[in-house]
Amino acid sequence: MIPARILYRPLARRGGLEASSLAAARIARLRLPLAPGHDRRTPRRWETTVSTEYKESGHIAATPHEAILFFSNLFPMRLSLITFWRPWESSRDVADILKKFENSSFGMLDPINMVKRAIPEDVPIKVTDIIPRLKDGGAFVKFTHLGDMSASQIQDKLADLLDKNPIRPWFSLFRGIRVGLVQGRPWLEDLYRFPKGRLRVEFVPATDSEPPADLSQETLYSIFRQYGKISDISSQSSESKVVPRYAYVDFSMVRDAVMARNCMHGFILREEGSKTATRLRLSYEQRVKAHRIWDWISNHPRIVIPIVAAFLAAFTVAVFDPIREYFVKAHVQRSFEFTNSKLYKWFKRQADDIRVFRKRRNEHEGLNALFTHRKDLIDSIHSALLDSVDTFVVVHGPRGSGGRELVLDQVLQGRKDVLVLDCKPVVETRGEAGLIGNLAGQVGYRPVFSWSNNISNLVDLAIQGTTGVKAGFSENLESQVVKILEISASALKGVALDGRKKTDLDADLSEDAYLEAHPEKRAVVVIDNFLHKNEDKAIVYDKLSDWAAALVQSNIAHVIFLTNDTSYSKSLSKALPDRVFHQVTLGDLSPVVAKQFVISQLASQDGLADTEGEDATPSPVITEKQRREDLRELDECIEALGGRLTDLQILARRLKIGQTPKKAVSEIIEQSAAEILRMFLLTNKKAGEGDKSWSTEQAWYLIKEIGEKESLRYNEVLLSNTFASSTNPGAANAESAIESLADAELITVKSVNGRPQTIRAGKPVYQSAFSKLLQDTVVKSRMNLALLTELAKIEAKNIDKVETELSVLASLPTKPYQTTDRINYLLDKLQTSQKKIMSFEKDMAGLKKVLSQEA
């Protein structure tokens, strides 16, 4: 055995890379000088190199008079990474390479010459075998030596010679070849394992009967320091149960680790004072680099996560927000619309007399005739857009009164820079992602990643569950809506300042002063269907109101609200509490104006018919006598139909296809009656489900009373038993029931001085539809039966209350005289309720008889 105390003697160190397999193989054919007395008739060295002596066992055997040297830095190690893919299946492969390499010579830079120079002739050794190691960048040289000079002395002599006369290969100008005595039993493996700077030193038993001993770091240092600079030695934790025990030795250079592994693998030593011997088993280990930055990041999530969130927000602002602002600006200015292009305008000018364009013009002549009667309203809105007063323009009217057509087709016709935001598709969308997507589409905000917020919510929950800190990656609905509106406001400001030039007289004004001085430059924002389904999406309308208030107060844009909700002032007053709105109220047309509108629609049809070609479908022929009779009927029909614009358009379309006014109005009324019957009287939805907070009995009560009286007092309805004492839990609140029916457009509540006063039909045609329903015996009997049943339940409920109180009074031990009046009152109330029930049941019996007889 070799003693543990090894004299430290630094070897000759010359840095280097790797060698090619061809250069390594040629070393096998080396004929080295031999000592005097030795036989120079040696075999070809490449044949001994490829012998099967170590191929089978993986180890080099040495007799007592033989030793092994390892020469490093003979050829680049990196080249083995390229050539290792080729499997050397037999020794003949190496022989072929050697034959190809015989005729090549690199002179002084040839690895063969370097080995010859490293072993001078005066060294008394006989080389018996050379084994190249391509992966390790060197070669094993087995030799025999005389007894007067030990193997360690030969190694020392060769090392001294290399120190004095360094031999540098062609690929390493600063590090020469090195030589080391193999003290262990090297393992010549051809696995896919390449040299690393870290060695894993495992402590295995030298014999099967003796357990190995753990070596201290001092012992490991004394063993491996002779092969090069050691950067660190780390021992296995004493608590670790991994066997065999091991330690890590980190070398500063990879070639030093290669030399140490090839010389010390299988080395057996016994420390002083230890009874057992230990065998060293060495292998390369990938050094784990210290990720200090990543460790700090992972160990400080409370600091890192907010920083990352802020970075992402800054990145979004810097990259996506300018893109989104550009698209909003293009949407307002209609930059990408084909109808706004010069090609389309030129084509339209050239083909202005073609039928398709003339037909479209004739279709709008009827509306133009209507708007002549609303010219004062149009002029009022025009003047409001020219003023610099920072307030809203509110156009209010029942649904179908033509408010959208009035604003977009008349007031803003031909005006550039108009943004129309329709609230109906926004608030009717299910889910936050759909709402954000529709709102972004209304203002042209893109790109929008509405789906990413769901993923951000999951990430937030995961981070909060693991670290206890909310990352803030996700945004709630309010913040997303505010972000879209803020970017839209910035784009609108850019639109208003687009026409500004440096040559203008007021070029020295600031942006705010310029916008205040030029109200005609501002864009117009039209918010349609404001407060549609306000109960579910109140936060959206609040943010829209605040955004609109910021636009008008900053003189960025004019804002026009289109709504049919009478409570719009409550929502808008929160945004502009100290401003008076410019209100425009639209109502139903008077009979005279309604008749003129229908006639203008028919006149536009006649003008269109004159332009039809012979291939067009012929319209029904109407004689002059029939026309005069239809005009006489029109007055009576319009009085029954009312002045709602949508109903008049339906009437005009029916008259155009040849129907008489009476027949057209009759079908419109029947259709409205069927709609009321389906939506309010025969519905399967119970009160309290969805947005329904009224009962069928309450709807029929209003239909019946309005059909007979045309208008009802608001408080009268509130005090009726059907509303005040409803047995349906979802319709117990009378005011909520009336408001819900008004939102459904069954009725209209007229207010005076801010308080509700009267209740009328939701549309003028509904008044006739109510009368139509009352004329239907089956419908009237069925609904009256349900109403009387409801009233009978109310009275029965009152009787239950009276009987309960009477039973309490009767249970008193004595009958005080003070209870006499109360008892008489309760008895009178019980008698009154009983008489009503008897009357109701009598009427109900008659209604049941009618239902059983009528079809």
Residue pairs with C-beta under 8 A, 6 or more apart in sequence:
1 268
1 269
1 270
1 277
2 183
2 267
2 268
2 269
3 269
3 270
4 219
4 222
4 223
4 269
4 270
4 271
4 272
5 222
5 272
6 222
6 223
6 226
8 222
8 225
8 226
9 156
9 159
9 226
10 226
11 159
11 162
11 178
11 179
11 180
11 226
11 227
11 228
11 259
12 159
12 162
12 163
12 166
12 176
12 177
12 178
12 179
13 175
13 176
13 178
13 228
13 256
14 73
14 166
14 167
14 168
14 172
14 174
14 175
14 176
14 177
14 178
15 73
15 172
15 174
15 175
15 253
15 255
16 72
16 73
16 76
16 77
16 137
16 169
16 171
16 172
16 175
16 177
16 255
17 76
17 77
17 78
17 79
17 137
17 171
17 172
18 75
18 76
18 77
18 78
18 79
18 80
18 81
18 134
18 137
18 171
19 74
19 75
19 76
19 77
19 79
19 111
19 134
19 137
19 169
19 171
20 75
20 76
20 79
20 83
20 134
21 79
21 80
21 83
21 97
21 134
22 97
22 100
22 101
23 74
23 75
23 101
23 110
23 111
24 74
24 75
24 111
24 132
24 133
24 134
24 139
25 46
25 49
25 94
25 97
25 98
25 101
25 132
26 46
26 98
26 101
26 102
26 110
26 111
26 112
27 45
27 49
27 74
27 111
27 112
27 115
27 130
27 132
27 139
28 45
28 46
28 47
28 48
28 49
28 50
28 94
28 98
28 130
28 131
28 132
29 44
29 45
29 46
29 98
29 102
29 112
30 45
30 112
30 115
30 116
30 127
30 130
31 42
31 45
32 115
32 116
32 119
32 127
33 116
33 119
33 120
33 121
34 40
34 42
34 125
34 126
34 127
35 123
35 124
35 125
35 126
35 146
36 124
38 126
42 127
45 127
45 129
45 130
46 94
46 95
46 98
47 95
48 128
48 129
48 130
49 94
49 129
49 130
49 131
49 132
50 91
50 92
50 94
50 95
51 91
51 129
52 91
53 60
53 61
53 129
54 60
54 61
54 131
54 188
55 91
58 187
58 188
58 189
59 185
59 186
59 187
59 188
59 266
60 68
60 129
60 131
60 140
60 142
60 182
60 185
60 186
60 188
62 68
62 142
63 144
65 144
65 145
65 147
66 128
66 142
66 143
66 144
67 142
67 143
67 144
67 145
67 151
67 154
67 181
67 182
68 140
68 141
68 142
68 143
68 181
68 182
68 186
69 140
69 141
69 143
69 154
69 155
69 158
69 179
69 180
69 181
69 182
70 138
70 139
70 140
70 141
70 179
70 180
70 181
70 182
70 186
70 259
70 262
70 263
71 115
71 118
71 138
71 139
71 141
71 177
71 178
71 179
72 136
72 137
72 138
72 177
72 178
72 179
72 180
72 255
72 258
72 259
72 262
73 137
73 138
73 169
73 172
73 175
73 176
73 177
73 178
73 255
74 111
74 114
74 115
74 132
74 137
74 138
74 139
74 169
74 177
75 111
75 134
75 137
75 169
75 171
76 137
76 171
77 135
77 136
77 137
77 194
77 195
77 254
77 255
77 258
79 134
80 134
80 135
80 137
80 194
81 194
83 134
84 134
84 135
84 192
88 94
88 190
106 113
106 170
107 113
109 169
109 170
111 169
114 167
114 169
114 177
115 130
115 139
115 141
117 167
118 158
118 161
118 162
118 167
118 177
118 179
119 125
119 127
119 141
119 158
120 161
123 154
123 157
123 158
124 145
124 146
124 148
124 149
125 143
125 144
125 145
125 154
126 143
126 144
126 145
127 141
127 142
127 143
128 142
128 143
128 144
129 140
129 141
129 142
130 139
130 140
130 141
130 142
131 139
131 140
131 141
131 142
131 188
132 138
132 139
133 139
133 140
133 188
133 262
135 193
135 194
135 195
136 195
136 258
136 262
137 195
137 255
137 258
138 177
138 258
138 259
138 262
140 182
140 186
140 188
140 262
145 151
145 154
151 181
152 181
154 181
155 179
155 180
155 181
158 179
159 178
159 179
162 176
162 177
162 178
162 179
166 176
167 176
167 177
168 174
168 175
168 176
168 177
169 176
169 177
175 255
178 255
178 259
180 227
180 259
180 262
180 263
181 263
182 262
182 263
183 263
183 264
183 267
184 263
184 264
184 265
184 266
184 267
184 268
184 280
185 265
185 266
185 267
186 262
186 263
186 265
186 266
187 265
187 266
193 283
193 284
194 284
195 254
195 255
195 257
195 258
195 261
195 284
196 254
196 257
196 284
196 285
196 286
196 287
197 250
197 251
197 252
197 253
197 254
197 257
197 287
198 248
198 249
198 250
198 251
198 257
198 284
198 285
198 286
198 287
199 224
199 248
199 249
199 250
199 251
199 257
199 260
199 261
199 282
199 283
199 284
199 285
200 246
200 247
200 248
200 282
200 283
200 284
200 285
201 215
201 220
201 246
201 247
201 248
201 249
201 280
201 281
201 282
202 244
202 245
202 246
202 280
202 281
202 282
202 283
203 212
203 213
203 214
203 215
203 244
203 245
203 246
203 247
203 278
203 279
203 280
203 281
204 212
204 244
204 278
204 279
204 280
204 281
205 211
205 212
205 276
205 277
205 278
205 279
206 212
206 268
206 276
206 277
206 278
206 279
207 277
210 276
210 277
211 276
212 244
212 245
212 276
212 277
212 278
212 279
213 271
213 274
213 276
213 278
214 235
214 236
214 245
214 247
215 247
215 271
215 278
216 235
216 271
217 233
217 235
217 247
219 271
220 233
220 247
220 249
221 230
221 233
223 264
223 267
223 269
223 280
224 230
224 249
224 251
224 260
224 264
227 251
227 256
227 257
227 259
227 260
227 263
227 264
228 251
228 252
228 253
228 255
228 256
228 257
228 259
228 260
229 251
229 252
229 253
229 256
230 249
230 250
230 251
230 252
231 250
231 251
231 252
232 248
232 250
233 247
233 248
233 249
233 250
234 247
234 248
234 250
235 247
235 248
236 242
236 245
236 246
236 247
244 281
248 285
249 257
249 260
250 287
251 257
251 260
257 284
260 282
261 282
261 283
261 284
264 280
264 282
265 280
265 281
265 282
266 279
266 280
266 281
267 279
267 280
268 277
268 278
268 279
268 280
269 277
269 278
269 280
270 276
270 277
270 278
271 278
297 304
301 463
301 467
301 469
302 467
302 469
305 463
305 467
305 469
305 471
305 472
306 471
306 472
308 471
309 471
309 472
309 473
312 473
320 447
321 487
323 447
324 445
324 446
324 447
324 448
324 487
325 487
325 490
325 491
325 494
326 491
327 444
327 445
327 446
328 443
328 444
328 445
328 487
328 488
328 491
328 492
329 335
329 491
329 494
329 495
330 336
330 444
331 419
331 443
331 444
332 417
332 418
332 419
332 444
332 491
332 492
332 495
332 523
333 416
333 417
333 495
333 498
334 340
334 416
338 344
348 357
351 357
355 611
355 612
355 613
358 608
358 611
359 608
359 611
362 604
362 605
362 607
362 608
362 611
363 604
363 608
364 409
365 600
365 603
365 604
365 607
366 597
366 600
366 601
366 603
366 604
366 649
366 652
367 402
367 405
367 409
369 596
369 597
369 600
370 402
370 589
370 593
370 597
370 600
370 645
371 378
371 406
371 409
371 410
373 589
373 593
373 596
374 406
374 586
377 406
377 584
377 586
378 406
378 410
378 411
380 582
380 584
381 393
381 395
381 407
381 411
381 560
381 582
381 584
382 411
384 393
384 558
384 582
385 393
385 411
385 519
385 520
385 524
385 558
386 519
386 520
387 519
388 516
388 517
388 519
388 555
389 582
390 552
390 553
390 555
390 579
391 552
391 576
391 579
391 580
391 581
391 582
392 548
392 552
392 559
392 560
392 561
392 572
392 576
392 579
392 581
392 582
393 558
393 559
393 560
393 561
393 581
393 582
393 584
394 560
394 561
394 563
394 568
394 572
394 581
394 582
394 583
394 584
395 403
395 406
395 407
395 560
395 561
395 562
395 563
395 584
395 586
396 403
396 563
396 564
396 566
396 568
396 583
396 584
396 585
396 586
397 403
397 564
397 585
397 586
397 587
398 564
398 586
398 587
398 588
398 644
398 745
398 748
398 762
398 763
399 564
399 646
399 745
400 644
400 645
400 646
400 647
400 763
401 564
401 586
401 587
401 588
401 644
401 645
402 586
402 645
403 562
403 564
403 586
404 528
404 562
406 586
407 526
407 560
407 562
408 418
408 420
408 526
412 418
412 524
412 526
415 524
417 495
417 496
417 522
417 523
417 524
418 523
418 524
418 526
419 443
419 488
419 492
419 523
419 524
419 525
419 526
419 557
420 442
420 526
420 528
421 442
421 443
421 525
421 526
421 527
421 528
421 544
422 442
422 528
422 529
423 527
423 528
423 529
423 530
423 531
423 532
423 540
423 541
423 544
424 528
424 529
424 532
425 438
425 442
426 435
426 438
426 439
426 442
426 537
426 540
427 435
427 532
427 533
427 536
427 537
427 540
428 532
428 533
429 435
429 437
429 438
432 450
432 453
432 477
432 480
433 450
433 451
433 453
433 454
434 450
435 477
435 537
435 540
436 448
436 450
436 453
436 477
436 480
436 481
436 484
437 448
437 450
439 445
439 481
439 484
439 540
440 446
440 448
440 450
440 484
443 484
443 485
443 488
445 484
445 487
445 488
448 484
453 474
453 475
453 480
456 473
456 474
456 475
457 474
459 471
459 473
459 474
460 470
460 471
460 472
460 473
460 474
463 469
463 470
463 471
464 470
464 471
475 483
477 539
478 539
478 543
481 539
481 540
481 543
482 543
485 543
485 544
485 547
486 547
488 547
489 547
489 550
489 551
489 554
489 556
492 523
492 525
492 551
492 556
492 557
493 511
493 515
493 554
493 556
495 523
496 515
496 521
496 522
496 523
496 556
496 557
497 511
497 514
497 515
497 521
499 521
500 507
500 514
500 521
501 507
506 514
506 517
509 517
512 554
512 555
514 521
515 521
515 522
515 554
515 555
515 556
516 555
519 555
519 558
522 555
522 556
522 557
522 558
523 556
523 557
523 558
524 557
524 558
524 559
524 560
525 548
525 551
525 557
525 558
525 559
525 560
526 560
526 562
527 544
527 548
527 559
527 560
527 561
527 562
528 562
529 562
529 563
530 541
530 544
530 561
530 562
530 563
530 565
530 568
531 541
531 563
531 565
531 567
531 568
531 571
532 565
533 691
534 541
534 565
534 567
534 571
535 691
536 691
541 571
542 571
542 574
545 571
545 572
545 574
545 575
546 575
548 559
548 561
548 575
549 575
549 576
550 556
551 557
551 559
552 558
552 559
552 576
553 576
561 568
561 572
566 749
566 751
569 581
572 581
587 643
588 642
588 643
588 644
588 764
589 597
589 643
589 644
589 645
589 648
590 643
591 635
591 638
591 639
591 643
593 643
594 638
594 641
594 642
594 643
594 648
595 634
595 635
595 638
597 645
597 648
597 652
598 634
598 638
598 648
598 651
598 652
598 655
599 631
599 634
601 648
601 649
601 652
601 655
601 656
602 652
602 655
602 656
605 619
605 656
609 619
619 656
619 658
620 657
620 658
622 630
622 658
630 655
630 660
630 661
633 660
633 661
633 662
634 661
636 661
636 662
637 651
637 661
637 662
637 664
637 665
638 648
638 651
640 665
640 669
640 768
641 647
641 648
641 651
641 665
641 668
641 669
641 764
641 765
641 768
642 763
642 764
642 765
642 767
642 768
643 764
644 763
644 764
644 765
647 668
647 763
647 764
647 765
650 668
651 661
651 664
651 665
651 668
654 663
654 664
654 667
654 668
655 661
655 664
659 667
668 765
669 765
669 768
669 769
669 772
670 772
672 763
672 765
672 766
672 768
672 769
673 769
673 772
673 773
675 769
676 703
676 746
676 766
676 769
676 770
676 773
677 773
677 779
679 744
680 696
680 699
680 700
680 703
680 741
680 744
680 746
681 696
681 699
681 700
681 703
681 779
681 783
683 692
683 696
685 692
686 692
686 728
686 730
687 693
687 694
687 695
687 728
687 729
687 730
687 731
688 728
688 729
688 730
688 731
689 730
691 740
691 743
692 730
692 740
693 730
693 731
693 733
693 736
693 737
693 740
694 731
694 737
694 738
694 740
694 741
695 726
695 728
695 730
695 731
695 737
695 790
696 783
696 786
697 722
697 726
697 728
697 786
697 787
697 790
698 722
698 723
698 726
698 731
698 737
698 741
699 741
699 746
700 783
700 784
700 786
700 787
701 717
701 720
701 722
701 723
701 787
702 712
702 717
702 741
702 746
702 747
702 759
703 746
703 770
703 773
703 774
703 783
704 770
704 774
704 780
704 783
704 784
704 787
705 712
705 717
706 712
706 747
706 759
706 760
706 761
706 767
706 770
707 767
707 770
707 771
707 773
707 774
708 774
710 760
710 761
710 767
711 758
711 759
711 760
712 758
712 759
712 760
713 757
713 758
713 759
714 738
714 749
714 756
714 757
714 758
714 759
717 723
717 734
717 738
717 759
718 724
718 734
718 735
718 738
721 791
721 794
722 787
722 790
722 791
723 734
723 737
723 738
724 734
725 794
725 797
726 732
726 734
726 737
726 790
726 794
727 790
727 793
727 794
727 797
731 737
738 747
738 749
738 759
739 749
741 747
742 748
742 749
742 762
744 762
745 762
745 763
746 761
746 762
746 766
747 759
747 760
747 761
747 762
748 759
748 760
748 761
748 762
748 763
749 756
749 758
749 759
750 756
750 757
750 758
750 759
750 760
751 757
760 767
761 767
761 769
761 770
773 779
773 780
774 780
777 850
777 854
778 850
778 851
778 854
778 855
781 847
781 850
781 851
781 854
782 847
782 851
784 843
784 847
785 844
785 847
785 848
785 851
788 840
788 843
788 844
788 847
789 840
789 844
791 836
791 840
792 836
792 837
792 840
792 841
792 844
795 833
795 834
795 836
795 837
795 840
796 833
796 837
798 829
798 833
799 830
799 833
799 834
799 837
802 826
802 829
802 830
802 833
803 830
805 826
806 823
806 826
806 827
806 830
809 815
809 819
809 822
809 823
812 819
